[in-house]
Structure formats: structure tokens, C-alpha cells
Amino acid sequence: MTEFIKNIAHETVLSLASQVEIMKGQIVSKTLAQNKAVSLTLFAFSKGEEISTHDSSGDAMVTVLEGTGKFTVDGAEYLLNGGETLIMPAKKPHAVFAQEDFKMLLTVIFPQ
């Protein structure tokens, strides 16, 4: 049987936040799905770590699972806390900064 979502238990109730660990001074990522249509990735950011400004050909949806992250989209800043979601539109420059240790799920939908 083909698994489209990988690196995570199937048919098991779990916490997404527990699937990736914060490591001091690092950004840890775990790819759950990656193909030409979609990318699904868990991230754990150590306080002070960042992903510098970049853009994507697809719409990116971030959902913060724990902690607080600062997201800059086309110059506007957004502070997201656990349970909050933000859509970063395709082709708009965006960046991520860890105000504190935090974890997020990133879903990117690419044009077909």
C-alpha cells in the first residue's frame, strides 16, 4: 500500500506537536508529504532562529502548534500563538522568526 503521508504513524491518534522536537540553536523539520501539488512539513524553531525572506510559487498556510512565531508577509508582521493559522499568498515575500521556542505545521499548495 502506498503511503502519501510519511514519517508519522497512520491510524493512530497523536499530537502533531509531539512529532518534532525543539533543539537549541536549530530549526528542525520533518517532511510529511512532498509532491508537485502539496508540501506538508512540521517545524520546531528554537528561540531566535529564523527563515529569511523568500517567496513560494504556492499558497502557504502555517498553523502554530505551540509557542509564538512572528511571520512577516509582504512587509506586514503577524504574531501567531498556538492554535492560530495564517495564509501567506503565493509570490508574496515572507519570513519566519521564533519569538520563543515554537512549533508549526506548514502546508503549501502549488499551482497545477
C-alpha positions in Angstrom: 0.0 0.0 0.0 1.3 3.4 -0.9 1.6 6.0 1.9 1.1 9.5 0.7 1.8 10.9 4.2 5.0 9.6 5.6 7.2 9.8 8.7 4.2 9.7 11.0 2.0 6.9 12.4 -1.1 6.1 10.5 -4.4 5.1 12.1 -3.1 6.5 15.4 -4.4 9.4 17.5 -1.4 11.7 18.2 -0.3 15.2 18.9 1.4 16.9 15.9 3.5 19.0 18.2 5.0 15.8 19.8 6.2 14.6 16.4 9.0 17.2 16.2 11.4 18.2 19.0 12.9 21.7 19.6 16.7 21.6 19.5 18.6 24.7 20.9 20.0 26.8 18.2 18.3 24.9 15.4 15.3 24.7 13.1 14.1 21.1 12.9 11.8 20.0 10.1 10.0 16.8 9.4 8.5 16.3 5.9 5.1 14.5 6.0 4.3 14.9 2.3 6.0 16.4 -0.7 5.0 16.2 -4.4 4.2 18.7 -7.2 0.8 19.6 -5.7 1.4 19.8 -2.0 4.1 20.1 0.7 3.3 19.2 4.3 6.1 19.9 6.9 6.3 20.1 10.7 8.8 22.6 12.1 10.3 23.2 15.5 12.1 26.5 16.0 14.5 27.3 18.8 14.0 30.9 20.2 15.8 33.4 18.0 16.0 31.2 14.9 14.6 32.4 11.6 13.9 31.6 8.0 14.9 34.7 6.0 12.7 36.4 3.5 11.8 34.3 0.5 8.7 33.5 -1.7 6.9 30.5 -2.9 5.0 29.6 -6.1 2.2 28.2 -4.0 0.0 29.4 -1.2 1.5 28.6 2.2 -0.7 28.0 5.3 1.0 28.0 8.7 -0.6 26.7 11.8 1.3 27.3 15.1 1.0 24.2 17.3 2.9 25.5 20.4 4.6 28.8 21.4 4.7 32.1 19.4 6.1 32.8 16.0 6.5 36.1 14.1 5.6 35.9 10.4 6.3 38.8 8.0 4.3 38.8 4.8 5.0 41.5 2.2 6.2 43.8 5.0 3.3 43.2 7.4 4.1 41.4 10.7 1.9 38.9 12.4 2.4 37.2 15.8 0.8 33.8 15.9 0.2 31.7 19.0 -0.6 28.0 19.4 -3.8 27.2 17.5 -3.6 30.2 15.2 -3.3 30.0 11.4 -2.1 32.4 8.7 -2.2 32.1 4.9 0.9 33.5 3.1 -0.2 34.0 -0.5 1.9 32.7 -3.4 4.6 35.0 -4.7 4.5 37.4 -1.7 7.8 37.6 0.2 7.6 36.2 3.7 9.8 35.3 6.6 9.6 33.5 10.0 11.2 34.4 13.3 10.9 32.5 16.6 9.9 35.0 19.3 10.3 32.0 21.6 10.5 28.2 21.1 7.7 27.3 18.8 6.3 24.5 16.6 4.3 24.8 13.4 2.7 22.9 10.6 3.4 24.3 7.1 1.1 23.3 4.2 1.9 24.6 0.8 -0.5 24.1 -2.2 1.2 24.5 -5.5 -0.4 25.6 -8.8 -1.2 22.8 -11.3 
